[in-house]
Amino acid sequence: MRSPICTMLGIEFPLLAFSHCRDVVAAVSRAGGFGMFGATAHSPESLEQELAWIDAHVDGKPYGIDVLIPENMSTSGERDVTWNSLEARIPQAHRDYTRDLLTRYGITPVTREVADDVPQPFDGTRALELLDVAFRHPIRLIANALGVPPPAMIERGRAHGVPVAALVGAKEHALRQVAAGVDILVVQGTEAGGHCGEVSTMVLVPEVIKAIKDIRDVPVLAAGGIMTGRQMAACMAMGAAGAWTGSVWLATVEAETSEIFREKMIAASSRDAVRSRGRTGKPARQLRSVWTDAWDRAPQSPGALPMPLQSIISRDAFEAIDRAATGGNAQARDLVSYFVGQGVGLIDSVKSAGHVVQEFKEDFIDAVAHMNALLEE
């Protein structure tokens, strides 16, 4: 294809796949797409291991990494904030509320011990350390979410000849990213899983393309609810240079998701993917569960804490939830959840990642052929 994304990244099909699972990343890249490894939860040491594995299994095909450096957090401006120092800021009412919720569903709350030097969730300094690790590997793209990448990230990308992508959920965000010098915009509609805005992909993609047209030529990747090649073709018909996808890979055999969550995805409708602050403190789309209802709808809820404090609460809670559900606690299944977009309503089975890439290609070709046929006499 003659998409600028294919040229920039050295790929044959402009389908980017965000995943926290190294197996998905490698499988997508081998199949002709482009795997993006979600590195936010890793330490430099564990990221080195994961990228070394990808290098050994990607057959020389290109891939990239994604980090998360929020511009706005409750700890913005503070230095040397650690996980344990944040633990001390959690109000007792929120601790009690979480413990009582889990106990009602037969789940034993567990607090994982963390070393004193472990940084806070979404720590910007740690993210830059992860980039130092990543640049020792043949990555072809780095991406950031939740704000304009810091200058150091853009400068490092340029120094290594690696494009920098940034996720945006509104036109004004896109304008700021273009002014900052990013190379690719990932224009993400509200349908997306994880942190997202309020404007739909169908509206946001052409709005951003129109807004940046006379400023600088920056390729746009459409994101949010894209689960098929036909949807990808539709976005490219609007002017996008390719697609950024995430939720569709959660229902693959290689994914990090549990069998229980996959079963819940297959049973879910698009309305079951809700925006909730209950997991990270910022609105993030995830599968509706007892957990999301407890934080967003219950009258006794103390309300989610701001990022990154809510992540401190939810990490231990979801580890206990998943452990209990996997261990046979039927009640715990009602709390099982994960980040997923509204495209979950299109998931009807679990497939291999390579098969999903092939389906995207076939659906894309069918969609283009359909449009061409409409122009024939």
GINORCOR-V545116 format. One record per residue. RES is the residue in one letter. PHI is phi in whole degrees, 0 to 359 (999 if undefined). OMEGA is omega in whole degrees, -180 to 180 (* if undefined). BURIAL is 1 if it has 24 or more other C-alpha atoms within 12 Angstrom, else 0. Layout:
BEGIN
RES/PHI/OMEGA/BURIAL
RES/PHI/OMEGA/BURIAL
END
This chain:
BEGIN
M/999/-178/0
R/262/176/0
S/290/177/0
P/300/178/1
I/293/178/1
C/298/180/1
T/293/-178/0
M/295/-172/1
L/256/179/1
G/72/-178/1
I/236/-178/1
E/265/-176/1
F/220/-171/1
P/281/177/1
L/248/179/1
L/259/-176/1
A/239/176/1
F/276/179/1
S/204/173/1
H/274/-175/1
C/255/-178/1
R/297/-179/1
D/295/178/1
V/295/-179/1
V/304/-178/1
A/294/-178/1
A/295/-180/1
V/294/-180/1
S/295/178/1
R/297/-177/1
A/275/177/1
G/108/174/1
G/269/-178/1
F/219/180/1
G/277/176/1
M/244/-176/1
F/273/177/1
G/283/-170/1
A/259/-169/1
T/305/-174/1
A/278/-173/1
H/266/167/1
S/269/176/1
P/304/-178/1
E/292/-179/0
S/289/177/0
L/294/177/1
E/302/179/1
Q/295/-178/0
E/294/-178/1
L/290/176/1
A/297/178/0
W/295/179/0
I/300/179/1
D/305/-177/1
A/281/-173/0
H/238/-174/0
V/263/178/1
D/57/177/0
G/76/-180/0
K/280/-176/1
P/284/176/1
Y/206/-180/1
G/217/177/1
I/229/-179/1
D/238/175/1
V/239/-178/1
L/227/179/1
I/239/-178/1
P/293/174/1
E/283/-174/0
N/235/173/0
M/222/-180/1
S/295/-179/1
T/258/-179/1
S/304/-180/0
G/92/178/0
E/277/180/0
R/247/173/0
D/57/177/0
V/279/-179/1
T/252/178/1
W/302/-177/1
N/292/178/0
S/292/177/1
L/287/178/1
E/307/-177/1
A/289/-179/0
R/268/-179/0
I/288/179/1
P/298/-179/0
Q/298/-180/0
A/298/179/0
H/287/176/1
R/296/-179/1
D/296/-179/0
Y/297/180/1
T/293/-180/1
R/298/-179/1
D/294/179/0
L/297/-179/1
L/295/-178/1
T/298/179/0
R/299/-179/0
Y/253/174/1
G/70/-178/1
I/250/179/1
T/275/179/1
P/296/179/1
V/227/176/0
T/249/-180/0
R/283/178/0
E/288/-179/0
V/236/179/0
A/297/-175/0
D/297/-176/0
D/264/178/0
V/288/-177/1
P/288/178/1
Q/299/174/1
P/301/177/1
F/62/-178/1
D/287/-177/1
G/294/179/1
T/296/177/1
R/297/-180/1
A/299/178/1
L/292/175/1
E/294/177/1
L/295/177/1
L/295/177/1
D/301/177/1
V/294/-176/1
A/300/-177/1
F/288/172/1
R/276/-179/0
H/239/-175/1
P/280/180/1
I/289/-178/1
R/242/-180/1
L/199/169/1
I/237/-177/1
A/222/179/1
N/229/177/1
A/235/177/1
L/65/173/1
G/137/178/1
V/292/177/1
P/302/177/1
P/298/-180/1
P/308/-179/0
A/298/180/0
M/290/179/1
I/294/180/1
E/296/180/0
R/293/177/1
G/300/-180/1
R/295/-179/0
A/296/-179/0
H/260/-179/0
G/68/-178/0
V/247/179/1
P/298/178/1
V/245/177/1
A/252/177/1
A/218/178/1
L/274/178/1
V/226/180/1
G/237/180/1
A/203/-179/1
K/302/-178/1
E/296/176/0
H/294/-179/1
A/299/180/1
L/298/178/1
R/293/-180/1
Q/293/179/1
V/297/179/1
A/296/-179/0
A/283/176/1
G/105/179/1
V/293/-174/1
D/264/-179/1
I/219/174/1
L/256/171/1
V/262/-174/1
V/268/-169/1
Q/252/177/1
G/283/-176/1
T/294/180/1
E/295/-172/1
A/293/171/1
G/280/-179/1
G/79/-178/1
H/294/-177/1
C/206/179/1
G/268/-173/1
E/240/-177/1
V/258/-176/1
S/289/179/1
T/302/-178/1
M/301/179/1
V/270/-171/1
L/291/-177/1
V/301/179/1
P/293/178/1
E/296/180/1
V/292/-180/1
I/302/178/1
K/295/-175/0
A/291/-175/0
I/263/-172/1
K/308/-175/0
D/265/-179/0
I/260/-180/0
R/199/-179/1
D/278/-179/0
V/242/179/1
P/299/-180/1
V/247/170/1
L/258/178/1
A/279/-180/1
A/216/177/1
G/113/176/1
G/80/-177/1
I/275/-176/1
M/239/-176/1
T/220/177/1
G/293/177/1
R/294/176/1
Q/295/177/1
M/299/178/1
A/298/179/1
A/298/180/1
C/293/179/1
M/289/174/1
A/295/177/0
M/278/179/1
G/119/178/1
A/292/180/1
A/267/-179/1
G/169/-177/1
A/231/174/1
W/249/-174/1
T/234/180/1
G/216/-172/1
S/299/-177/1
V/299/-177/1
W/278/178/1
L/291/-180/1
A/257/176/1
T/254/-177/1
V/294/-178/1
E/276/-170/1
A/295/-180/1
E/282/-176/0
T/290/-180/1
S/280/178/1
E/299/180/1
I/296/180/1
F/293/178/1
R/298/177/1
E/298/180/0
K/291/177/1
M/296/-178/1
I/297/-179/1
A/278/-172/0
A/278/170/1
S/253/-179/0
S/299/-179/1
R/287/-180/0
D/278/176/1
A/264/-172/1
V/243/173/1
R/275/-177/1
S/217/174/1
R/268/-170/1
G/291/-178/1
R/257/-176/1
T/237/-176/1
G/98/173/1
K/247/-180/1
P/300/-180/1
A/223/-178/1
R/281/-176/1
Q/207/-180/1
L/288/-180/1
R/300/-179/1
S/207/175/1
V/302/-180/1
W/297/-178/1
T/296/179/1
D/297/-178/1
A/295/-178/1
W/273/-173/1
D/260/-170/1
R/240/-176/0
A/293/-178/0
P/296/-179/0
Q/273/-179/0
S/298/176/0
P/283/-178/0
G/87/-180/1
A/294/176/1
L/281/179/1
P/291/174/1
M/296/10/1
P/259/-174/1
L/296/-179/1
Q/296/178/1
S/293/177/1
I/296/180/1
I/292/-170/1
S/286/-177/1
R/301/180/1
D/296/-179/1
A/298/-177/1
F/287/173/1
E/296/179/1
A/291/179/1
I/299/-178/1
D/295/179/1
R/295/-179/1
A/293/-179/1
A/296/179/1
T/295/-180/0
G/281/175/0
G/108/178/0
N/284/-176/0
A/295/179/0
Q/295/-177/0
A/297/180/1
R/302/-178/1
D/292/179/1
L/262/-178/1
V/299/-179/1
S/204/177/1
Y/195/177/1
F/293/178/1
V/201/-177/1
G/268/-178/1
Q/294/175/1
G/295/178/1
V/304/179/1
G/294/179/1
L/265/-179/1
I/275/180/1
D/233/180/0
S/194/177/1
V/257/-177/1
K/229/174/0
S/284/-180/1
A/297/179/1
G/297/178/1
H/294/179/1
V/296/177/1
V/300/-180/1
Q/297/177/1
E/298/178/1
F/301/-179/1
K/299/-178/1
E/295/179/0
D/296/179/0
F/298/180/1
I/299/178/0
D/298/-179/0
A/294/179/1
V/294/178/0
A/297/179/0
H/297/180/0
M/294/178/0
N/298/-179/0
A/296/180/0
L/292/-178/0
L/269/-180/0
E/285/179/0
E/284/*/0
END
